[in-house]
Amino acid sequence: MSYHSITILIIHGYHPEKLTQALEQIYPQIISKIQFELSPKPSKAEKEANGQSGFVPVAARWVIERSNAWVERCKSLVKNFERTLGRANAKLKLCFIRLMLKRLAAR
């Protein structure tokens, strides 16, 4: 059994085994550090048992979707004009730092 330090949650439209195979071809060193896991999705029986029907938000997925929506508010990140991954990563971190500072200042 290998140790994975990062788990990436994906929705049910994706196939973890296909993502792993593609990533092995592009960046084989990272496979030992990450694993893909399907995001939990309640079944119809679970929804009925809880008195729910239709769309039910899944907590783990909403964290990612909210984060993506917050990033879209940063105008400099709407289009990726950066030449290196390091600079793009720095801009993303600055966007989240700005978001956290605005929320702390509002308190």
N, C-alpha and C positions, 0 to 999 in steps of 0.2 A: 504494500500500500504506500503510495507516494503522498507527500505532504504538500498541500496547496495553501498558500498564504492569502490568496484572493479568490473569492467566489463571485462570479458575475451572474446575476439573475437575468433570465431572458423570458420573454413571453412565449406562449404556446405556438406561435406561428413559426418559430425558429427551431432548428434541430441541433442540439448540442454536439452530436457526433460529427455533423458536417462542418460546424464551426471549428471544432478541434482539428479536424483534418486539414482544413484550409489554413488555419493558423500555424500548424506544423510545417507547412510548405513555405510560408512567408517568414515566420519568426520562430524557429524550433526551440530556442532557448527559453522562451516564456511558458511553454506548455507545462514545465515542472512547477511553475509558480501560480498558475491559475486553474480554475475549473469552472465549467458552465453548469448552471442548475436552472431547471424550469421553475418559474415563479409559481407559488401555490395558487390554485384556482378552485373556488368552492364548487362542488358538484351540485346538481339539481336537488338531490336528496338532502344535502347539508343546508342548502338555502331554504328548502321547505321546512326542515326541522327548526330553523331559526325564525320562521315566519317571513322570509324574504322572497322576493321574486324579481326577475329581470336582471338588470345590471347591478352588481354588488362590487364596490371598489375593494381591491386587495391592498392592504397596508404597504407591503414591500414595493409594489409597483408604483404607488402614488408618491413615494419618496423620490423616485427617479423622475417621474413625470413632472412633479413640482419643480425639481431642480432644473430640468430642461426648460420649463416655462420661465423661471427666473433668469436663466442665462440668455434667453431670447430678448430680455429687456435691455441687455447691454448692447448698445448700438455698434460698438467696435467688434462684437463677436457675431453679428448677423451674417457676415461673409468672412470667410477665412482667407485673409490676405497675407498671413505670416509665411515666411519662407522655411522656418524650422519648427520642429515639434516643440522644442524648448520654449520658444517665444510664444507659441500658441498656448502652451500649458501655463506660462506666466500670466498671459492675459486672462485666462480662465480663472486662475487663482485670484487675480486682482478684482475680477467681477464679483466673486463670492466674498472677498474681504469687504468690498464696498457695500454689498448687500447686508452683511453682518453689522457693519458700523452704522448703517442707516437704521437698522432695527434696534441696536443698542441705544442710539441717540434718541429714538422716539420714546424710550421708557422714562 
